[in-house]
Amino acid sequence: MKASTFVYPWDVNGDPEAPARIAALGVEQVTLAAAYHSTRALTPRHPRHRIVTAEHAAVLYPADGRWAGRELRPYAAGAWGPGDTFGEAATALAGAGLQVHTWVVLAHNSRLGAEHPGTSVVNAYGDRYPWAPCIAQPATRAYLTDLAAEAAVRPGASGTELESLGWYGLEHLHAHDKTGGVGLGEAGQYLMALCFCPSCREGYGRHGLDADELAAAVRTALEPVWQGAPSGGGGWADIEKLLGEKLATTTRAYRDETARTLQEQAVAAVRAAAPDGFQVLLHADPVSYHVGANPGVDPAHILSVADGVVVPCGGGTGTLTPFARQGREGAVVAANFPVVSGMGGSPGTLAADAAEARRLGATELRLYHAGLASDDDLAAVARALRTLEG
């Protein structure tokens, strides 16, 4: 199975040994960040630093002239990524014989929400989620589509992997987070992800819903959850139970349509900018109402639009089956396994996990994340990949 590992440019630039070390893992490819959200990252082997703090979402290359005069535009990186850090790293990695895919994070940008609060998802209580741009807003959709095309098609890249190309919700890694006091469950998370910005209010109206009445229904449905009542074991039936079948079904139809059309537009924009043979993959979850970095999609639809998907498998490989069942010839179904043990990954079981993923229809592997992993974790990854080759 072809394997690729995620890497940041700052894992490579300034460390002459990094490309060969990554290639020695047994991967054929790297998925290299070109546009990324804010983060604080460990660099356990870098000769110049151990911690990199990316203060805000940014592109890791010089943005071009398409953004001139536009209110919504990508931010340049600070000291953690000045100039064309993507290009520098891509050149070094290619020199070690590795293929390069761009890693592009889209609808996840806290600085955008802070500086342009009107772009953010607004929940039924009127709270804004600055990390979550609302993908229903025309200006935001135009920004995300152009960012996808620009960040994906960088010199030296043979493909792209688009993350967060869909709805984002309440769940979000955040400094000193204190949101876990009430167990929302899958149903509560869905209700807290419903957006009531002007664009979404208009969208609900087109689907026959009164936005004020819907927001009131969401608040009423959540009241027992705030009091401690369980929201259910997970699944769409629990959402219908809380909100009512009609409201739940109609909101889902609106949100699915909004995400689906954005995905179509973004992939088309990437293809228009890319050379022949350029591969376009989406980070995706097979349940269309799920939100976050791996937004929900309809498997049959997304595999008719993109060349494949990168599927989170840290919680199990069952997420692969709905994509593999489509049986589209040549489609990539990449099983994404966390391999950083300190972050909950399991590099020691990677060989068995990957074998099971292959049995379920995975065609490739993604490994998160070579730059963050310890030496012991990387050694375990190398052993697992040798086992799979054997």
Order of alpha helices (4+ residues) and beta strands (2+ residues): beta-alpha-alpha-beta-beta-beta-beta-alpha-beta-alpha-beta-beta-alpha-beta-alpha-alpha-alpha-alpha-alpha-beta-alpha-beta-alpha-beta-alpha-beta-alpha
